[in-house]
Amino acid sequence: MKRMILAATAVILAGSLLAHAETKTKKAAASSSVTLTGEILDLSCYLGHDHSAGKDHAKCAKACLTGKGASAGLLTKDGKVYLLVGGHDNGDVYKTACNLGGEQAKVTGTKSDKGGLQAIVIEKVEKL
């Protein structure tokens, strides 16, 4: 009887350890450090209107990002769009990204993919 209890306990413990390891692996796969280049977007205009990117839209993008509080995004050359967010420790870098609305920039940060939403928690942004 004691052997059965010990065996059952070992199986339960092994299962718990495997589940924990799988969860850690999934979390690691969901976020990673990246450096991407592209246009800083005002997502409000980009998602709501046609032709709301590029040099012709730069003035509007800056106004919407810095004055109206629109969310910022990054449009890469391959057509992917990432939500840009400031980290809790470095909010000023998000403001820097917003000031580059409509311009090409290099963004470094942690890429996160949750619920189908791709985002970058910005650590550094540079105008190109």
Secondary structure as GFF3:
##gff-version 3
##sequence-region A 1 128
A	DSSP	alpha_helix	2	30	.	.	.	ID=ss1
A	DSSP	beta_strand	31	42	.	.	.	ID=ss2
A	DSSP	alpha_helix	43	48	.	.	.	ID=ss3
A	DSSP	three_ten_helix	55	57	.	.	.	ID=ss4
A	DSSP	alpha_helix	58	66	.	.	.	ID=ss5
A	DSSP	beta_strand	72	76	.	.	.	ID=ss6
A	DSSP	beta_strand	81	86	.	.	.	ID=ss7
A	DSSP	alpha_helix	91	99	.	.	.	ID=ss8
A	DSSP	beta_strand	104	114	.	.	.	ID=ss9
A	DSSP	beta_strand	117	127	.	.	.	ID=ss10
###
